Amino acid sequence: MSARQHVVVLAGGLSHERDVSLRSGNRVADAMREAGLDVVVRDVDAALLPALRAEPPAVVVPMLHGATGEDGSVRDVLELLGLRYVGSRPQACRLAFDKPSAKARVAAAGVATPRSVALPQSAFRELGATVVMAALTDALGLPLMVKPTWGGSSLGAAVVRTAEELPAAMVGCFAYGDTALVEQFVSGCEIAVSLVDTEHGPAALPLVEVVPDGGIYDYAARYTAGTTEFFVPARLDELTAQACRDTALRAHNALGLRDLSRTDLIVDDAGVCWFLEVNVAPGMTETSLFPQAVAAAGQDIGGMWRRLVDRAAGRG
């Protein structure tokens, strides 16, 4: 690709993760400029489509987190405009972004994932919140993880260790979405597996082990420097590490993902790798997991993005 071909990075949007998206987008844009690309960062607003039509870029790089950015809708519009872009296609994004659907598809591929139930807010209102919550704890036991079925950055997510904590966790969850995913909480080592497509297929970068100071990798732990300890590569024996890589690869392929992804796992005391969720637009901030994996692989983040841009530009 010519160094002066035009690349547009999409960042911002109106989701709860707008700030993270802006940080990710600007960091990626800076890295690509250092790699010799001509990059412009644009927000997702009424001025975007006229700008893309007036000056069509060679490639678009969506760095949008949360709804719209990861649910496939923006990528649908990019395809309507005939624009090439880095990342998974719309249908794969929709499948990955909906956590219950992703868990079902990945489980069908033979991957372990915690038992769970997805319930809309209306179910609690119509059937009686007390009765429904009692049924949840009876069937799934305690502790539980409660989180919105859509969205990322652990917004609206909470660990529930007693039945008395469940009502507040449900209220917090419904502040970020109309449907809650309630799943069995699996204790163990939290591992992030980043994958990047190459000419030989998707390849795993070094595993990142996440050890938050407070025990839970919530929003503050993700984006506040110094609140989480990271080990890259993760402190796992090679057999377990390979199981993590295989699990992420199965998830990536089962969901039909493309170019890059990050799969979040828990490895329990028995060495079982439990699939939690997958991200089609991994964070790229200074505290994000994907860039740490790239650095541990001895790669330059700008060079990696340039290769992804080149691959996207070459697609029909």
VOBA-1610 file (N, C-alpha, C; in pm, whole numbers, padded with zeros to 5 digits, always signed):
BEGIN
Met+00084-00119+00000Met+00000+00000+00000Met+00088+00124+00000Ser+00048+00224-00079Ser+00119+00352-00078Ser+00104+00419+00057Ala+00213+00485+00102Ala+00211+00548+00234Ala+00110+00661+00242Arg+00071+00715+00126Arg-00018+00830+00129Arg-00163+00792+00104Gln-00195+00664+00091Gln-00336+00627+00078Gln-00409+00659+00208His-00535+00693+00193His-00613+00752+00300His-00682+00646+00387Val-00665+00655+00518Val-00730+00565+00614Val-00813+00649+00711Val-00935+00607+00734Val-01021+00674+00831Val-01042+00582+00951Val-01011+00633+01070Val-01039+00562+01195Val-01167+00618+01254Leu-01261+00529+01282Leu-01387+00570+01345Leu-01374+00554+01496Ala-01400+00662+01570Ala-01389+00659+01716Ala-01494+00751+01776Gly-01538+00715+01895Gly-01637+00798+01965Gly-01772+00730+01969Gly-01869+00785+01893Gly-02004+00730+01899Gly-02077+00775+02023Leu-02196+00718+02045Leu-02280+00762+02156Leu-02304+00654+02260Ser-02225+00547+02259Ser-02244+00442+02358Ser-02184+00485+02492His-02208+00403+02595His-02150+00430+02726His-01997+00421+02723Glu-01944+00362+02618Glu-01799+00343+02607Glu-01734+00446+02514Arg-01800+00560+02497Arg-01748+00663+02407Arg-01605+00705+02443Asp-01581+00731+02570Asp-01449+00779+02611Asp-01341+00677+02579Val-01370+00549+02605Val-01272+00444+02576Val-01248+00434+02426Ser-01355+00448+02348Ser-01342+00443+02203Ser-01254+00555+02151Leu-01272+00676+02204Leu-01189+00789+02161Leu-01042+00764+02194Arg-01016+00712+02313Arg-00878+00683+02351Arg-00818+00574+02263Ser-00895+00469+02236Ser-00847+00361+02150Ser-00821+00413+02009Gly-00918+00486+01955Gly-00907+00533+01818Gly-00789+00626+01797Asn-00768+00718+01888Asn-00657+00812+01873Asn-00522+00743+01889Arg-00518+00643+01977Arg-00391+00571+01995Arg-00357+00489+01871Val-00459+00423+01813Val-00437+00346+01691Val-00398+00439+01576Ala-00464+00554+01565Ala-00432+00649+01459Ala-00287+00695+01470Asp-00243+00728+01590Asp-00104+00771+01610Asp-00006+00661+01569Ala-00039+00537+01607Ala+00050+00425+01573Ala+00057+00405+01422Met-00056+00418+01353Met-00056+00399+01208Met+00016+00513+01138Arg+00006+00635+01191Arg+00081+00747+01132Arg+00232+00721+01143Glu+00273+00668+01258Glu+00415+00635+01275Glu+00459+00526+01179Ala+00363+00442+01136Ala+00393+00336+01040Ala+00383+00385+00896Gly+00357+00516+00877Gly+00360+00573+00744Gly+00228+00588+00674Leu+00116+00570+00746Leu-00015+00583+00684Leu-00071+00723+00704Asp-00154+00766+00610Asp-00223+00894+00617Asp-00357+00869+00685Val-00373+00916+00808Val-00487+00877+00891Val-00565+00998+00938Val-00698+00985+00933Val-00790+01085+00987Val-00883+01014+01084Val-00907+01073+01202Val-01001+01018+01300Val-01134+01091+01285Arg-01242+01015+01271Arg-01375+01075+01259Arg-01470+01014+01360Asp-01559+01098+01412Asp-01663+01053+01503Asp-01779+00996+01420Val-01868+00925+01487Val-01987+00872+01421Val-02102+00968+01447Asp-02126+01054+01349Asp-02231+01154+01362Asp-02286+01185+01223Ala-02370+01288+01213Ala-02436+01319+01087Ala-02339+01364+00979Ala-02219+01405+01018Ala-02121+01450+00918Ala-02038+01336+00860Leu-02050+01216+00918Leu-01961+01107+00876Leu-01986+01062+00733Leu-02109+01027+00698Leu-02134+00971+00566Leu-02105+01070+00454Pro-02146+01198+00466Pro-02106+01293+00362Pro-01954+01301+00344Ala-01880+01293+00455Ala-01734+01299+00446Ala-01678+01176+00377Leu-01734+01058+00407Leu-01686+00935+00344Leu-01721+00934+00195Arg-01835+00989+00160Arg-01873+00996+00018Arg-01787+01097-00058Ala-01757+01210+00007Ala-01681+01314-00060Ala-01537+01272-00084Glu-01481+01200+00012Glu-01342+01155+00001Glu-01333+01011+00049Pro-01371+00914-00035Pro-01371+00774+00007Pro-01230+00729+00046Pro-01214+00674+00166Pro-01082+00627+00208Pro-01050+00492+00146Ala-00922+00459+00146Ala-00882+00326+00100Ala-00936+00220+00194Val-00931+00250+00325Val-00975+00155+00427Val-01030+00234+00545Val-01134+00177+00608Val-01189+00231+00732Val-01151+00137+00846Val-01113+00193+00959Val-01078+00114+01078Val-01177+00150+01188Pro-01280+00067+01212Pro-01375+00096+01319Pro-01314+00067+01456Met-01297+00171+01537Met-01250+00154+01674Met-01361+00199+01768Leu-01480+00150+01742Leu-01598+00187+01819Leu-01632+00076+01916His-01651+00110+02041His-01686+00012+02143His-01833+00028+02180Gly-01895-00082+02222Gly-02034-00076+02261Gly-02126-00088+02141Ala-02256-00063+02165Ala-02357-00074+02060Ala-02323+00017+01944Thr-02371-00017+01828Thr-02345+00048+01700Thr-02207+00011+01649Gly-02105+00030+01731Gly-01971-00001+01687Gly-01942-00148+01677Glu-01999-00228+01768Glu-01969-00370+01771Glu-02087-00459+01734Asp-02205-00399+01714Asp-02321-00481+01681Asp-02340-00501+01531Gly-02246-00452+01451Gly-02249-00475+01307Gly-02316-00365+01227Ser-02386-00272+01291Ser-02465-00175+01215Ser-02378-00077+01137Val-02272-00024+01198Val-02183+00066+01125Val-02116-00008+01009Arg-02079-00132+01031Arg-02014-00209+00925Arg-02112-00240+00812Asp-02241-00257+00847Asp-02343-00270+00743Asp-02343-00147+00653Val-02337-00029+00715Val-02338+00095+00638Val-02212+00107+00553Leu-02097+00069+00608Leu-01974+00073+00530Leu-01985-00017+00407Glu-02048-00133+00423Glu-02065-00221+00308Glu-02163-00163+00207Leu-02268-00095+00256Leu-02361-00030+00164Leu-02289+00075+00079Leu-02190+00141+00138Leu-02114+00243+00066Leu-02002+00183-00018Gly-01984+00052-00009Gly-01879-00014-00086Gly-01739+00013-00034Leu-01726+00038+00098Leu-01597+00071+00157Leu-01534-00052+00222Arg-01404-00066+00206Arg-01331-00173+00272Arg-01299-00130+00415Tyr-01293-00227+00505Tyr-01267-00195+00645Tyr-01196-00311+00713Val-01129-00279+00822Val-01063-00381+00904Val-01164-00435+01004Gly-01167-00567+01019Gly-01252-00627+01121Gly-01356-00721+01064Ser-01433-00778+01156Ser-01532-00879+01121Ser-01649-00819+01047Arg-01717-00903+00970Arg-01834-00858+00894Arg-01955-00843+00986Pro-02060-00775+00939Pro-02172-00740+01027Pro-02237-00857+01100Gln-02269-00966+01028Gln-02339-01076+01093Gln-02254-01140+01202Ala-02125-01153+01179Ala-02036-01208+01281Ala-02030-01116+01402Cys-02029-00985+01378Cys-02029-00889+01489Cys-02156-00902+01573Arg-02270-00913+01506Arg-02397-00925+01579Arg-02396-01049+01667Leu-02346-01158+01611Leu-02343-01284+01686Leu-02249-01274+01806Ala-02132-01215+01786Ala-02034-01205+01894Ala-02078-01106+02001Phe-02145-00997+01959Phe-02181-00891+02053Phe-02292-00934+02148Asp-02379-01023+02101Asp-02487-01074+02186Asp-02432-01191+02267Lys-02404-01169+02393Lys-02332-01268+02474Lys-02402-01405+02480Pro-02535-01412+02501Pro-02597-01545+02504Pro-02584-01619+02370Ser-02600-01546+02259Ser-02587-01610+02127Ser-02444-01657+02104Ala-02348-01574+02144Ala-02208-01614+02128Ala-02176-01737+02213Lys-02223-01738+02338Lys-02198-01853+02425Lys-02258-01980+02365Ala-02378-01970+02309Ala-02443-02088+02251Ala-02366-02140+02131Arg-02322-02048+02043Arg-02249-02091+01925Arg-02114-02152+01963Val-02046-02092+02058Val-01915-02142+02099Val-01929-02275+02174Ala-02033-02287+02256Ala-02057-02414+02325Ala-02083-02527+02226Ala-02154-02495+02117Ala-02182-02596+02014Ala-02054-02642+01945Ala-01948-02559+01953Ala-01819-02596+01895Ala-01733-02674+01995Gly-01790-02708+02110Gly-01719-02790+02208Gly-01641-02715+02312Val-01670-02586+02328Val-01599-02504+02425Val-01681-02493+02554Ala-01614-02505+02668Ala-01682-02492+02797Ala-01716-02346+02823Thr-01838-02321+02869Thr-01881-02187+02906Thr-01975-02198+03025Pro-01970-02106+03120Pro-02052-02120+03240Pro-02202-02127+03207Arg-02272-02209+03283Arg-02418-02219+03267Arg-02480-02083+03297Ser-02580-02045+03218Ser-02634-01911+03232Ser-02780-01904+03187Val-02842-01792+03221Val-02978-01761+03179Val-02981-01614+03138Ala-03048-01583+03026Ala-03066-01444+02983Ala-03211-01406+03002Leu-03236-01301+03080Leu-03373-01261+03113Leu-03390-01111+03089Pro-03499-01073+03020Pro-03527-00930+03002Pro-03583-00870+03130Gln-03574-00738+03138Gln-03627-00668+03255Gln-03776-00694+03272Ser-03847-00713+03161Ser-03991-00735+03168Ser-04026-00864+03242Ala-03936-00964+03236Ala-03965-01091+03306Ala-03972-01069+03456Phe-03886-00984+03509Phe-03888-00955+03653Phe-04012-00874+03690Arg-04051-00785+03601Arg-04165-00699+03627Arg-04296-00778+03620Glu-04308-00865+03522Glu-04435-00935+03499Glu-04451-01058+03587Leu-04340-01126+03617Leu-04348-01250+03694Leu-04321-01229+03842Gly-04270-01113+03876Gly-04236-01086+04016Gly-04088-01103+04039Ala-04020-00994+04072Ala-03875-00997+04083Ala-03827-01095+04190Thr-03897-01100+04303Thr-03853-01187+04413Thr-03855-01333+04372Val-03962-01372+04303Val-03976-01512+04262Val-03871-01549+04157Val-03851-01459+04062Val-03755-01488+03955Val-03614-01497+04012Met-03578-01405+04100Met-03443-01409+04157Met-03422-01534+04243Ala-03526-01577+04313Ala-03516-01701+04390Ala-03493-01820+04298Ala-03561-01820+04183Ala-03544-01928+04086Ala-03402-01929+04030Leu-03346-01810+04009Leu-03210-01801+03957Leu-03109-01861+04055Thr-03117-01822+04181Thr-03021-01874+04279Thr-03043-02023+04305Asp-03167-02069+04300Asp-03194-02212+04319Asp-03134-02295+04206Ala-03146-02244+04082Ala-03103-02322+03966Ala-02954-02311+03940Leu-02899-02191+03957Leu-02759-02168+03922Leu-02666-02168+04041Gly-02723-02152+04161Gly-02641-02148+04281Gly-02573-02013+04297Leu-02485-02005+04392Leu-02406-01885+04419Leu-02258-01924+04428Pro-02168-01833+04394Pro-02187-01696+04346Pro-02230-01692+04200Leu-02277-01575+04157Leu-02322-01551+04021Leu-02250-01429+03963Met-02244-01425+03831Met-02200-01305+03760Met-02321-01249+03686Val-02349-01122+03706Val-02459-01055+03639Val-02401-00948+03547Lys-02444-00946+03420Lys-02395-00845+03327Lys-02495-00828+03213Pro-02496-00711+03148Pro-02583-00691+03033Pro-02546-00786+02920Thr-02646-00827+02843Thr-02618-00917+02731Thr-02542-00847+02620Trp-02553-00715+02612Trp-02478-00635+02516Trp-02387-00539+02590Gly-02276-00504+02528Gly-02188-00403+02587Gly-02061-00465+02639Gly-01967-00376+02673Gly-01838-00421+02721Gly-01785-00334+02832Ser-01654-00345+02856Ser-01584-00270+02960Ser-01638-00299+03100Ser-01711-00409+03115Ser-01768-00451+03244Ser-01869-00351+03300Leu-01922-00264+03216Leu-02025-00170+03262Leu-02152-00247+03296Gly-02205-00224+03416Gly-02326-00292+03459Gly-02303-00434+03508Ala-02177-00476+03518Ala-02147-00613+03562Ala-02117-00615+03711Ala-02155-00725+03776Ala-02131-00740+03920Ala-02128-00886+03958Val-02043-00917+04056Val-02041-01051+04114Val-02136-01052+04232Val-02220-01155+04237Val-02319-01170+04344Val-02280-01292+04427Arg-02246-01268+04553Arg-02202-01379+04640Arg-02310-01424+04737Thr-02409-01338+04761Thr-02520-01375+04848Thr-02651-01337+04779Ala-02758-01402+04819Ala-02889-01371+04761Ala-02929-01227+04785Glu-02884-01170+04895Glu-02919-01032+04929Glu-02854-00931+04833Glu-02746-00971+04768Glu-02678-00881+04674Glu-02740-00881+04535Leu-02824-00978+04507Leu-02876-00993+04371Leu-02966-00877+04327Pro-03060-00826+04408Pro-03145-00716+04360Pro-03065-00594+04314Ala-02967-00552+04390Ala-02888-00435+04353Ala-02809-00463+04225Ala-02759-00585+04210Ala-02685-00619+04089Ala-02774-00614+03966Met-02900-00658+03980Met-02993-00653+03867Met-03025-00508+03831Val-03045-00424+03929Val-03073-00282+03902Val-02955-00219+03829Gly-02834-00247+03876Gly-02715-00192+03810Gly-02699-00242+03668Cys-02732-00368+03645Cys-02723-00426+03511Cys-02822-00360+03417Phe-02948-00344+03462Phe-03051-00289+03375Phe-03031-00141+03347Ala-02940-00076+03416Ala-02906+00062+03383Ala-02830+00069+03251Tyr-02776-00045+03205Tyr-02697-00047+03082Tyr-02758-00133+02972Gly-02872-00195+02999Gly-02935-00277+02896Gly-03065-00336+02946Asp-03150-00377+02853Asp-03282-00429+02888Asp-03282-00577+02923Thr-03172-00646+02893Thr-03165-00790+02919Thr-03038-00821+02995Ala-03053-00906+03097Ala-02939-00943+03181Ala-02896-01087+03154Leu-02767-01108+03151Leu-02711-01242+03147Leu-02666-01277+03288Val-02726-01380+03344Val-02691-01426+03478Val-02625-01562+03463Glu-02498-01572+03502Glu-02428-01698+03482Glu-02353-01739+03608Gln-02325-01867+03616Gln-02247-01918+03727Gln-02109-01851+03727Phe-02066-01808+03844Phe-01936-01744+03856Phe-01829-01851+03870Val-01731-01846+03782Val-01621-01941+03785Val-01498-01869+03840Ser-01445-01917+03950Ser-01325-01855+04007Ser-01202-01918+03944Gly-01099-01837+03931Gly-00976-01887+03872Gly-00892-01774+03817Cys-00809-01808+03722Cys-00716-01713+03662Cys-00778-01654+03536Glu-00786-01520+03530Glu-00846-01453+03414Glu-00740-01434+03306Ile-00774-01483+03185Ile-00680-01483+03074Ile-00744-01417+02952Ala-00670-01332+02885Ala-00713-01273+02759Ala-00626-01327+02647Val-00692-01377+02542Val-00621-01431+02426Val-00653-01344+02305Ser-00553-01274+02255Ser-00569-01189+02137Ser-00527-01267+02012Leu-00611-01259+01909Leu-00582-01326+01782Leu-00570-01223+01672Val-00477-01245+01580Val-00462-01161+01462Val-00453-01253+01341Asp-00531-01222+01237Asp-00526-01302+01116Asp-00396-01275+01041Thr-00338-01380+00988Thr-00218-01372+00905Thr-00247-01446+00775Glu-00148-01450+00686Glu-00167-01523+00560Glu-00182-01673+00586His-00146-01718+00707His-00160-01859+00741His-00281-01886+00831Gly-00366-01785+00850Gly-00482-01801+00937Gly-00463-01724+01067Pro-00563-01729+01157Pro-00552-01656+01283Pro-00443-01713+01373Ala-00364-01623+01431Ala-00254-01663+01519Ala-00270-01595+01654Ala-00243-01669+01760Ala-00256-01615+01895Ala-00131-01539+01935Leu-00151-01424+01995Leu-00043-01347+02055Leu-00018-01400+02197Pro+00089-01361+02264Pro+00113-01407+02401Pro-00008-01380+02492Leu-00037-01477+02577Leu-00153-01466+02667Leu-00127-01360+02774Val-00233-01288+02808Val-00225-01187+02914Val-00303-01237+03035Glu-00238-01245+03149Glu-00303-01280+03275Glu-00339-01151+03347Val-00463-01143+03392Val-00517-01021+03453Val-00538-01044+03602Val-00475-00960+03686Val-00490-00973+03831Val-00528-00837+03887Pro-00659-00806+03892Pro-00702-00675+03945Pro-00685-00668+04096Asp-00650-00549+04146Asp-00628-00532+04289Asp-00750-00567+04371Gly-00867-00531+04319Gly-00991-00557+04393Gly-01050-00694+04369Gly-00984-00776+04289Gly-01033-00911+04263Gly-01125-00921+04143Ile-01185-00809+04100Ile-01278-00809+03988Ile-01228-00710+03883Tyr-01223-00754+03760Tyr-01174-00669+03651Tyr-01289-00582+03598Asp-01326-00481+03677Asp-01437-00394+03642Asp-01387-00274+03561Tyr-01476-00176+03539Tyr-01441-00061+03454Tyr-01320+00014+03511Ala-01322+00039+03641Ala-01211+00113+03702Ala-01081+00036+03690Ala-01087-00096+03711Ala-00966-00178+03702Ala-00913-00183+03560Arg-01001-00171+03461Arg-00960-00177+03322Arg-00889-00049+03276Tyr-00935+00064+03323Tyr-00891+00190+03263Tyr-00823+00286+03360Thr-00796+00241+03483Thr-00721+00323+03577Thr-00583+00261+03594Ala-00482+00334+03551Ala-00346+00282+03558Ala-00307+00250+03702Gly-00245+00135+03722Gly-00196+00097+03854Gly-00292+00018+03938Thr-00415-00004+03890Thr-00513-00077+03970Thr-00520-00226+03934Thr-00447-00267+03831Thr-00447-00406+03789Thr-00305-00447+03753Glu-00269-00569+03791Glu-00138-00623+03757Glu-00154-00719+03639Phe-00064-00709+03543Phe-00069-00794+03424Phe+00057-00877+03414Phe+00040-01001+03371Phe+00153-01089+03348Phe+00147-01136+03202Val+00250-01097+03126Val+00257-01132+02985Val+00395-01187+02954Pro+00407-01316+02920Pro+00298-01412+02905Pro+00241-01457+03040Ala+00120-01510+03033Ala+00052-01555+03154Ala+00131-01666+03224Arg+00115-01673+03355Arg+00188-01772+03437Arg+00115-01906+03433Leu+00114-01968+03316Leu+00049-02097+03296Leu+00150-02197+03242Asp+00130-02324+03273Asp+00213-02426+03209Asp+00175-02432+03061Glu+00264-02486+02981Glu+00245-02483+02836Glu+00119-02559+02792Leu+00086-02668+02861Leu-00032-02745+02823Leu-00159-02661+02842Thr-00167-02590+02955Thr-00284-02506+02981Thr-00285-02386+02888Ala-00169-02328+02864Ala-00161-02215+02772Ala-00208-02253+02633Gln-00169-02372+02587Gln-00213-02416+02455Gln-00363-02440+02453Ala-00419-02489+02564Ala-00564-02507+02572Ala-00635-02373+02560Cys-00578-02268+02620Cys-00636-02134+02609Cys-00632-02085+02464Arg-00518-02105+02399Arg-00506-02063+02259Arg-00606-02139+02172Asp-00619-02269+02195Asp-00713-02350+02117Asp-00857-02305+02140Thr-00889-02271+02265Thr-01024-02226+02297Thr-01057-02096+02224Ala-00964-02001+02227Ala-00986-01874+02158Ala-00998-01894+02007Leu-00917-01982+01952Leu-00923-02008+01808Leu-01057-02071+01770Arg-01105-02162+01853Arg-01236-02223+01827Arg-01346-02117+01829Ala-01339-02028+01927Ala-01440-01923+01938Ala-01434-01830+01816His-01315-01788+01779His-01295-01700+01665His-01355-01762+01538Asn-01326-01888+01516Asn-01374-01956+01395Asn-01523-01986+01402Ala-01571-02029+01519Ala-01713-02063+01532Ala-01802-01942+01508Leu-01754-01824+01547Leu-01833-01702+01530Leu-01808-01634+01396Gly-01716-01689+01317Gly-01691-01633+01185Gly-01620-01499+01188Leu-01530-01479+01284Leu-01464-01350+01299Leu-01349-01335+01199Arg-01305-01210+01184Arg-01206-01179+01081Arg-01109-01071+01131Asp-00985-01083+01094Asp-00879-00984+01117Asp-00824-00985+01259Leu-00909-00960+01359Leu-00860-00959+01497Leu-00975-00983+01592Ser-00943-01035+01710Ser-01041-01054+01816Ser-00967-01073+01948Arg-01039-01059+02058Arg-00983-01090+02189Arg-01087-01172+02265Thr-01046-01290+02308Thr-01134-01379+02383Thr-01096-01376+02530Asp-01197-01361+02617Asp-01176-01357+02761Asp-01213-01491+02821Leu-01123-01548+02899Leu-01138-01681+02956Leu-01113-01677+03106Ile-01162-01781+03175Ile-01123-01811+03311Ile-01067-01952+03313Val-00948-01968+03369Val-00890-02101+03387Val-00909-02139+03533Asp-00988-02245+03559Asp-01016-02283+03697Asp-00902-02367+03754Asp-00918-02408+03878Asp-00811-02481+03948Asp-00781-02616+03884Ala-00878-02669+03809Ala-00856-02798+03741Ala-00793-02780+03604Gly-00768-02655+03564Gly-00707-02629+03435Gly-00805-02620+03320Val-00936-02616+03352Val-01038-02605+03247Val-01047-02459+03202Cys-01049-02437+03070Cys-01063-02302+03013Cys-01210-02274+02986Trp-01264-02177+03056Trp-01405-02140+03043Trp-01418-02014+02959Phe-01495-02022+02851Phe-01519-01907+02764Phe-01618-01813+02831Leu-01582-01684+02837Leu-01671-01581+02891Leu-01733-01498+02781Glu-01649-01436+02698Glu-01700-01355+02588Glu-01587-01326+02491Val-01623-01270+02376Val-01525-01235+02274Val-01550-01092+02230Asn-01443-01023+02194Asn-01451-00883+02154Asn-01404-00868+02010Val-01489-00808+01925Val-01452-00787+01785Val-01379-00655+01766Ala-01385-00565+01864Ala-01312-00438+01860Ala-01240-00421+01993Pro-01132-00497+02015Pro-01062-00491+02144Pro-01012-00351+02173Gly-01012-00316+02301Gly-00959-00187+02343Gly-00813-00171+02305Met-00776-00048+02274Met-00638-00019+02234Met-00581+00096+02317Thr-00633+00116+02437Thr-00583+00224+02523Thr-00449+00183+02585Glu-00392+00274+02663Glu-00262+00248+02725Glu-00269+00137+02830Thr-00389+00103+02878Thr-00402-00005+02976Thr-00470-00129+02918Ser-00501-00129+02789Ser-00575-00239+02728Ser-00488-00362+02710Leu-00555-00475+02694Leu-00486-00604+02691Leu-00424-00635+02555Phe-00492-00600+02447Phe-00443-00633+02314Phe-00306-00572+02286Pro-00286-00442+02309Pro-00153-00386+02284Pro-00043-00450+02369Gln-00076-00492+02491Gln+00024-00559+02573Gln+00068-00691+02509Ala-00029-00762+02450Ala+00003-00889+02384Ala+00089-00865+02261Val+00058-00758+02186Val+00137-00725+02067Val+00281-00695+02107Ala+00299-00614+02211Ala+00433-00578+02257Ala+00509-00701+02304Ala+00441-00792+02376Ala+00506-00912+02426Ala+00550-01004+02313Ala+00481-00993+02199Ala+00519-01074+02083Ala+00637-01014+02008Gly+00685-00898+02057Gly+00796-00832+01991Gly+00757-00760+01864Gln+00626-00731+01850Gln+00577-00664+01731Gln+00554-00516+01759Asp+00557-00439+01652Asp+00524-00297+01660Asp+00376-00281+01632Ile+00302-00211+01721Ile+00157-00200+01706Ile+00120-00129+01576Gly+00199-00027+01536Gly+00171+00040+01410Gly+00192-00050+01291Gly+00296-00130+01295Gly+00321-00223+01187Gly+00213-00328+01176Met+00163-00376+01293Met+00054-00473+01290Met-00070-00414+01225Trp-00103-00288+01263Trp-00220-00224+01204Trp-00200-00199+01055Arg-00080-00165+01015Arg-00057-00145+00872Arg-00080-00274+00796Arg-00037-00386+00851Arg-00060-00515+00784Arg-00208-00544+00773Leu-00285-00514+00879Leu-00429-00535+00873Leu-00494-00444+00770Val-00448-00321+00764Val-00499-00227+00663Val-00469-00278+00522Asp-00348-00328+00501Asp-00310-00381+00371Asp-00400-00499+00332Arg-00427-00586+00429Arg-00515-00701+00401Arg-00655-00654+00363Ala-00707-00555+00436Ala-00840-00504+00406Ala-00844-00436+00270Ala-00740-00360+00237Ala-00736-00290+00108Ala-00733-00388-00010Gly-00679-00508+00015Gly-00669-00606-00092Gly-00792-00692-00110Arg-00891-00673-00024Arg-01014-00753-00036Arg-01103-00699-00147Gly-01173-00790-00214Gly-01265-00748-00320Gly-01390-00685-00264
//
